[in-house]
Amino acid sequence: MAEAKKAESAEAEQPPKKKSKLLLIIIAAVVALAVAGGGAFFLMKKNTAHDDEEGGDEAPAKEQKAKKSKKDHGAPPVFVKLDAFTVKLQTENQDAYLQATPELRVTDPHMGDTIKQYTPEIRHRVLLILSGKKASELSTPQGVEALSNEMRVAINAILEPPPPRKKGSKEPAEASDHASPDDPVQAVLFTSFIVQ
């Protein structure tokens, strides 16, 4: 009788073990499918975001410039300091010299590297502009502001040259008081400006 009880208990234990193994396999399969489905969803989402960044079917240049100008309006400004300039100004009555240290307010934090690459050309152009001025032109705040705007336009032309003009087209307008949102240099600010 003891053997009969053991045999019955052994038979009773076997089916639950098979059911628990089957249940464990089903749960593992459901979890694996859920993970695979989530991974596929994540990849689709990532590809969609990547396509949106690229503009999908080649977004027009105007849209790309609009995105560029709208980025990081809340970001702090970025300044790139140029070395000091010392030039002899145009002669009026007596010799006059200008010592100025400009800083450039730029739109992109990485623009500092680009400016370093173009430093010799930028310094040359700025020296030509400064040495062409008279002391009387730089003795008023309006004169200094006009110089700042002229320098900004010249530096932007170096960093992002304008498209070539057609023959017979008008000369470009004079330096405006405000930069375009797409210009790499937004302002030229003087941290030191001495005329002697």
Contacts in CASP RR format, 6 or more apart in sequence:
PFRMAT RR
TARGET T0000
AUTHOR 0000-0000-0000
METHOD contacts of the structure
MODEL  1
MAEAKKAESAEAEQPPKKKSKLLLIIIAAVVALAVAGGGAFFLMKKNTAH
DDEEGGDEAPAKEQKAKKSKKDHGAPPVFVKLDAFTVKLQTENQDAYLQA
TPELRVTDPHMGDTIKQYTPEIRHRVLLILSGKKASELSTPQGVEALSNE
MRVAINAILEPPPPRKKGSKEPAEASDHASPDDPVQAVLFTSFIVQ
55 63 0 8 1.000
65 182 0 8 1.000
68 182 0 8 1.000
69 181 0 8 1.000
69 182 0 8 1.000
77 105 0 8 1.000
78 105 0 8 1.000
78 106 0 8 1.000
78 107 0 8 1.000
78 108 0 8 1.000
78 109 0 8 1.000
78 111 0 8 1.000
78 112 0 8 1.000
79 103 0 8 1.000
79 104 0 8 1.000
79 105 0 8 1.000
79 106 0 8 1.000
79 189 0 8 1.000
80 103 0 8 1.000
80 104 0 8 1.000
80 106 0 8 1.000
80 111 0 8 1.000
80 112 0 8 1.000
80 115 0 8 1.000
81 101 0 8 1.000
81 102 0 8 1.000
81 103 0 8 1.000
81 104 0 8 1.000
81 191 0 8 1.000
82 101 0 8 1.000
82 102 0 8 1.000
82 103 0 8 1.000
82 104 0 8 1.000
82 119 0 8 1.000
82 122 0 8 1.000
82 123 0 8 1.000
82 126 0 8 1.000
83 101 0 8 1.000
83 123 0 8 1.000
84 99 0 8 1.000
84 100 0 8 1.000
84 101 0 8 1.000
84 192 0 8 1.000
85 98 0 8 1.000
85 99 0 8 1.000
85 100 0 8 1.000
85 101 0 8 1.000
85 102 0 8 1.000
85 123 0 8 1.000
85 126 0 8 1.000
85 127 0 8 1.000
85 130 0 8 1.000
86 97 0 8 1.000
86 98 0 8 1.000
86 99 0 8 1.000
87 97 0 8 1.000
87 98 0 8 1.000
87 127 0 8 1.000
87 130 0 8 1.000
87 131 0 8 1.000
88 95 0 8 1.000
88 96 0 8 1.000
88 97 0 8 1.000
88 131 0 8 1.000
89 96 0 8 1.000
89 97 0 8 1.000
89 98 0 8 1.000
89 130 0 8 1.000
89 131 0 8 1.000
89 132 0 8 1.000
89 133 0 8 1.000
89 134 0 8 1.000
89 135 0 8 1.000
89 138 0 8 1.000
89 195 0 8 1.000
90 131 0 8 1.000
90 132 0 8 1.000
90 133 0 8 1.000
90 134 0 8 1.000
90 135 0 8 1.000
92 134 0 8 1.000
92 135 0 8 1.000
92 136 0 8 1.000
96 134 0 8 1.000
96 135 0 8 1.000
96 195 0 8 1.000
96 196 0 8 1.000
97 195 0 8 1.000
97 196 0 8 1.000
98 130 0 8 1.000
98 133 0 8 1.000
98 135 0 8 1.000
98 138 0 8 1.000
98 193 0 8 1.000
98 194 0 8 1.000
98 195 0 8 1.000
99 192 0 8 1.000
99 193 0 8 1.000
99 194 0 8 1.000
99 196 0 8 1.000
100 130 0 8 1.000
100 190 0 8 1.000
100 192 0 8 1.000
100 193 0 8 1.000
100 194 0 8 1.000
101 190 0 8 1.000
101 191 0 8 1.000
101 192 0 8 1.000
101 193 0 8 1.000
102 126 0 8 1.000
102 148 0 8 1.000
102 151 0 8 1.000
102 188 0 8 1.000
102 189 0 8 1.000
102 190 0 8 1.000
102 191 0 8 1.000
103 188 0 8 1.000
103 189 0 8 1.000
103 190 0 8 1.000
103 191 0 8 1.000
104 115 0 8 1.000
104 155 0 8 1.000
104 185 0 8 1.000
104 187 0 8 1.000
104 188 0 8 1.000
104 189 0 8 1.000
105 185 0 8 1.000
105 186 0 8 1.000
105 187 0 8 1.000
105 188 0 8 1.000
105 189 0 8 1.000
106 112 0 8 1.000
106 115 0 8 1.000
106 184 0 8 1.000
106 185 0 8 1.000
106 186 0 8 1.000
107 181 0 8 1.000
107 183 0 8 1.000
107 184 0 8 1.000
107 186 0 8 1.000
108 184 0 8 1.000
111 159 0 8 1.000
111 184 0 8 1.000
111 185 0 8 1.000
114 159 0 8 1.000
114 184 0 8 1.000
115 122 0 8 1.000
115 159 0 8 1.000
118 158 0 8 1.000
118 159 0 8 1.000
121 158 0 8 1.000
122 155 0 8 1.000
122 158 0 8 1.000
125 154 0 8 1.000
125 155 0 8 1.000
125 158 0 8 1.000
126 151 0 8 1.000
126 154 0 8 1.000
126 155 0 8 1.000
129 147 0 8 1.000
129 150 0 8 1.000
129 151 0 8 1.000
129 154 0 8 1.000
130 147 0 8 1.000
133 147 0 8 1.000
135 195 0 8 1.000
137 143 0 8 1.000
137 146 0 8 1.000
137 147 0 8 1.000
138 144 0 8 1.000
138 147 0 8 1.000
138 193 0 8 1.000
138 195 0 8 1.000
139 195 0 8 1.000
144 190 0 8 1.000
144 193 0 8 1.000
145 177 0 8 1.000
146 175 0 8 1.000
148 187 0 8 1.000
148 188 0 8 1.000
148 189 0 8 1.000
148 190 0 8 1.000
149 175 0 8 1.000
149 176 0 8 1.000
149 177 0 8 1.000
149 188 0 8 1.000
150 175 0 8 1.000
151 188 0 8 1.000
152 175 0 8 1.000
152 179 0 8 1.000
152 183 0 8 1.000
152 185 0 8 1.000
152 186 0 8 1.000
152 187 0 8 1.000
152 188 0 8 1.000
153 175 0 8 1.000
153 176 0 8 1.000
155 185 0 8 1.000
155 188 0 8 1.000
156 179 0 8 1.000
156 183 0 8 1.000
156 184 0 8 1.000
156 185 0 8 1.000
159 184 0 8 1.000
159 185 0 8 1.000
160 183 0 8 1.000
160 184 0 8 1.000
162 172 0 8 1.000
179 185 0 8 1.000
179 186 0 8 1.000
179 187 0 8 1.000
END
